[in-house]
Amino acid sequence: MMGSRRERAFTLPGLRMERVALMDGVVRIEARVPTRTGPCPCCARPSRHVHSRYLRRLRDLPAHGRQVEITVSVRRFRCANADCPRLIFAERLDSMAAAVRARRTGRLDGIVCHLGMALGGRPGQAIARRLLLPVSKDTLLRTVRRRCKPPSGAPRVIGTDDWAWRKGLRYGTLICDLERREVIDLLPDREPGTVAAWLAARPSVEIIARDRGGGYATGARQGRPEAIQVAGRMASHRERQRVVPARGPALHVGR
């Protein structure tokens, strides 16, 4: 299966295969980085002073009806630059092999992302099991969000809600970018004036999703009167008719 050391093929870019074994129905590959030195991630200065080693395990694409696991012997180096704040660093694998701190190879991570985009969570998990890919529905969705993250920019669609700095005593306002699914700001209170000032400083906001509280409706009207407000399903009919402009359809979302 394997020839001499010179004939051993690279399992992944930047890795050299050392040993292959079949254990408990899993193909286990031992590999290492063939270079003698490693560049410091902070100062980029190469070093050959090995401090220690550890094993890093990566899941890879299945082969011949069996799961594949690659065990990489990773070296820790002492930085040769006395002025560098990074005294000890672990060598980095090739970016095409595996990302930093990743537990899957780059090619397996790409397949997981495609499954998540095409099928979603639960259906993708069911197909992944048949393909011998040990991923859960949450892993599929996390991978899609991480790889398909939209470019950063000014928020266009936001959501506002209150949250407790200290339950029953002090509340603030949580503001999320609903297109990126990220928290973008925390306001110290939930007063309409605070929300209005925040919105007035961000003219890019076009749609505001909020709860049925009248304070957020007032703040949105004062800060961004031309923006479309999206009220929760539990809001009153009169309130929904008031906050949604006549130029657009009424928008309602569930709680």
ZIDABEL-V619140 format. One line per field, one symbol per residue. phi: phi as a letter, one per 20 degrees, with the letter a starting at -180 (. if undefined). Layout:
# ZIDABEL-V619140
phi: ???
This chain:
# ZIDABEL-V619140
phi: .cefffefeffbgncdfdbcbdclmdfddebbeffeccfffedmefccefeacbdddcecffclmcfccdddededdefeefeffefcbefeegffeaffmfdcfffffffffffffednffffffffffemdeceffffffffffedffffrffdccccaebefbgnccccdddceffelcfdacefbcfgffffffffecfffdccebeeffffffffffecfefeedeffeffffffffeefffcffdccff
